[in-house]
Amino acid sequence: MTDLQSTETAQTTETTLRDRAVRQLKKKRDFYGHLLVYVLVNSTLVAVWAMTSGGFFWPVFPMLGWGIGVIMNAWDVWRGDFTDDQIAEEMRRLERRR
């Protein structure tokens, strides 16, 4: 490998790593925005419940339903990327199915 090729490979690797880092940071920022809206809206629903009847705690339904979405969003952000071994295993599995 020539010096030029190794420099190009290093730049490509750095660019790819930077792109992945930017994507991950955007996912985290989006998650925190989602979580903030979840807390604000559900706090408002609880306030409405408290100021009106105070009876059956009906805000639990949107809290649970939307909470599932927040959990799935967090899972997407923090579960991590696939490892090279996982990708290679899946490729072998697909190759066997041909």
GROMACS elastic network, one bead per residue, 0.5 to 0.9 nm:
[ bonds ]
;  ai    aj funct       b0    kb
    1     4     6  0.81270   500
    1     5     6  0.60909   500
    1     6     6  0.65121   500
    2     5     6  0.51968   500
    2     6     6  0.62821   500
    2     7     6  0.85676   500
    3     6     6  0.51678   500
    3     7     6  0.60601   500
    3     8     6  0.85713   500
    4     7     6  0.50918   500
    4     8     6  0.61414   500
    4     9     6  0.85607   500
    5     8     6  0.50742   500
    5     9     6  0.60631   500
    5    10     6  0.85309   500
    6     9     6  0.50081   500
    6    10     6  0.60598   500
    6    11     6  0.85403   500
    7    10     6  0.51046   500
    7    11     6  0.61450   500
    7    12     6  0.85595   500
    8    11     6  0.50792   500
    8    12     6  0.60593   500
    8    13     6  0.85137   500
    9    12     6  0.50689   500
    9    13     6  0.60583   500
    9    14     6  0.85004   500
   10    13     6  0.50849   500
   10    14     6  0.60613   500
   10    15     6  0.85086   500
   11    14     6  0.50456   500
   11    15     6  0.60125   500
   11    16     6  0.84877   500
   12    15     6  0.50528   500
   12    16     6  0.60563   500
   12    17     6  0.84822   500
   13    16     6  0.51040   500
   13    17     6  0.60543   500
   13    18     6  0.84769   500
   14    17     6  0.50400   500
   14    18     6  0.59957   500
   14    19     6  0.85410   500
   15    19     6  0.61117   500
   15    20     6  0.86033   500
   16    19     6  0.50990   500
   16    20     6  0.62411   500
   16    21     6  0.86148   500
   17    20     6  0.51299   500
   17    21     6  0.61514   500
   17    22     6  0.86461   500
   18    21     6  0.50141   500
   18    22     6  0.61242   500
   18    23     6  0.85921   500
   19    22     6  0.51355   500
   19    23     6  0.61867   500
   19    24     6  0.86270   500
   20    23     6  0.51146   500
   20    24     6  0.61880   500
   20    25     6  0.86338   500
   21    24     6  0.51072   500
   21    25     6  0.61372   500
   21    26     6  0.86179   500
   22    25     6  0.50949   500
   22    26     6  0.61806   500
   22    27     6  0.86459   500
   23    26     6  0.51555   500
   23    27     6  0.62703   500
   23    28     6  0.87767   500
   24    27     6  0.50450   500
   24    28     6  0.63006   500
   24    29     6  0.86762   500
   24    77     6  0.71175   500
   24    78     6  0.89462   500
   25    28     6  0.50967   500
   25    29     6  0.61680   500
   25    30     6  0.85740   500
   26    29     6  0.50392   500
   26    30     6  0.60518   500
   26    31     6  0.84838   500
   27    30     6  0.51276   500
   27    31     6  0.61004   500
   27    32     6  0.87269   500
   27    73     6  0.88048   500
   27    76     6  0.82590   500
   27    77     6  0.58786   500
   28    31     6  0.50313   500
   28    32     6  0.62796   500
   28    33     6  0.86556   500
   28    74     6  0.83810   500
   28    77     6  0.62249   500
   28    78     6  0.85023   500
   29    32     6  0.52845   500
   29    33     6  0.63238   500
   29    34     6  0.86990   500
   30    33     6  0.50837   500
   30    34     6  0.61670   500
   30    35     6  0.86250   500
   31    35     6  0.60997   500
   31    36     6  0.85572   500
   31    70     6  0.78302   500
   31    73     6  0.64872   500
   31    74     6  0.66632   500
   31    77     6  0.75028   500
   32    36     6  0.60773   500
   32    37     6  0.86436   500
   33    36     6  0.51020   500
   33    37     6  0.63012   500
   33    38     6  0.85875   500
   34    37     6  0.52866   500
   34    38     6  0.61570   500
   34    39     6  0.87410   500
   34    70     6  0.71583   500
   34    73     6  0.84683   500
   35    39     6  0.62144   500
   35    40     6  0.86435   500
   35    70     6  0.67339   500
   36    39     6  0.52289   500
   36    40     6  0.61735   500
   36    41     6  0.85748   500
   37    40     6  0.51198   500
   37    41     6  0.59346   500
   37    42     6  0.82843   500
   38    41     6  0.54506   500
   38    42     6  0.59816   500
   38    43     6  0.83257   500
   38    63     6  0.81472   500
   38    66     6  0.74989   500
   38    67     6  0.79149   500
   38    70     6  0.79547   500
   39    42     6  0.53206   500
   39    43     6  0.58730   500
   39    44     6  0.85172   500
   40    43     6  0.51343   500
   40    44     6  0.62293   500
   40    45     6  0.87398   500
   41    44     6  0.50972   500
   41    45     6  0.63145   500
   41    46     6  0.87668   500
   42    46     6  0.61760   500
   42    47     6  0.85170   500
   42    59     6  0.72807   500
   42    60     6  0.89687   500
   42    62     6  0.77328   500
   42    63     6  0.64594   500
   43    46     6  0.51103   500
   43    47     6  0.61557   500
   43    48     6  0.86302   500
   44    48     6  0.61600   500
   44    49     6  0.85607   500
   45    48     6  0.50585   500
   45    49     6  0.61406   500
   45    50     6  0.85910   500
   45    58     6  0.89270   500
   45    59     6  0.60386   500
   45    62     6  0.89162   500
   46    50     6  0.60758   500
   46    51     6  0.85790   500
   46    57     6  0.82525   500
   46    58     6  0.86325   500
   46    59     6  0.61036   500
   46    60     6  0.88236   500
   47    50     6  0.50358   500
   47    51     6  0.60849   500
   47    52     6  0.85249   500
   48    51     6  0.51990   500
   48    52     6  0.60622   500
   48    53     6  0.85612   500
   48    54     6  0.88853   500
   49    52     6  0.53581   500
   49    53     6  0.60641   500
   49    54     6  0.56549   500
   49    55     6  0.79425   500
   49    56     6  0.87005   500
   49    57     6  0.72195   500
   49    58     6  0.75296   500
   49    59     6  0.72450   500
   50    53     6  0.63088   500
   50    55     6  0.82766   500
   50    57     6  0.88897   500
   51    54     6  0.68551   500
   52    55     6  0.86164   500
   53    56     6  0.79977   500
   54    57     6  0.71595   500
   55    58     6  0.84169   500
   56    59     6  0.88737   500
   57    60     6  0.62204   500
   57    61     6  0.87226   500
   58    61     6  0.61311   500
   58    62     6  0.81808   500
   59    62     6  0.57911   500
   59    63     6  0.62043   500
   59    64     6  0.86805   500
   60    64     6  0.59754   500
   60    65     6  0.84923   500
   61    64     6  0.53101   500
   61    65     6  0.61309   500
   61    66     6  0.84397   500
   62    65     6  0.50626   500
   62    66     6  0.57387   500
   62    67     6  0.78784   500
   63    66     6  0.54265   500
   63    67     6  0.55920   500
   63    68     6  0.85846   500
   64    68     6  0.63492   500
   64    69     6  0.89638   500
   65    68     6  0.55293   500
   65    69     6  0.70982   500
   66    69     6  0.51388   500
   66    70     6  0.64366   500
   66    71     6  0.87851   500
   67    71     6  0.61482   500
   67    72     6  0.85678   500
   68    71     6  0.51278   500
   68    72     6  0.62145   500
   68    73     6  0.85775   500
   69    72     6  0.51029   500
   69    73     6  0.60969   500
   69    74     6  0.86225   500
   70    73     6  0.50002   500
   70    74     6  0.62055   500
   70    75     6  0.85944   500
   71    74     6  0.50570   500
   71    75     6  0.61402   500
   71    76     6  0.86711   500
   72    76     6  0.62448   500
   72    77     6  0.87218   500
   73    76     6  0.51379   500
   73    77     6  0.63990   500
   73    78     6  0.88682   500
   74    77     6  0.50675   500
   74    78     6  0.61269   500
   74    79     6  0.81014   500
   75    78     6  0.54447   500
   75    79     6  0.54225   500
   75    80     6  0.87965   500
   76    79     6  0.58649   500
   76    80     6  0.78534   500
   77    80     6  0.72244   500
   78    81     6  0.88563   500
   80    83     6  0.87762   500
   82    85     6  0.81164   500
   82    86     6  0.61374   500
   82    87     6  0.66562   500
   83    86     6  0.52146   500
   83    87     6  0.63998   500
   83    88     6  0.86725   500
   84    87     6  0.51053   500
   84    88     6  0.60742   500
   84    89     6  0.85504   500
   85    88     6  0.50883   500
   85    89     6  0.60741   500
   85    90     6  0.85840   500
   86    89     6  0.51401   500
   86    90     6  0.62023   500
   86    91     6  0.86108   500
   87    90     6  0.51798   500
   87    91     6  0.61794   500
   87    92     6  0.86980   500
   88    91     6  0.50530   500
   88    92     6  0.62387   500
   88    93     6  0.86409   500
   89    92     6  0.51053   500
   89    93     6  0.61826   500
   89    94     6  0.86574   500
   90    94     6  0.61474   500
   90    95     6  0.84890   500
   91    94     6  0.51395   500
   91    95     6  0.60663   500
   91    96     6  0.86849   500
   92    96     6  0.62687   500
   92    97     6  0.88150   500
   93    96     6  0.52529   500
   93    97     6  0.65719   500
   94    97     6  0.51473   500
   94    98     6  0.68112   500
   95    98     6  0.55538   500
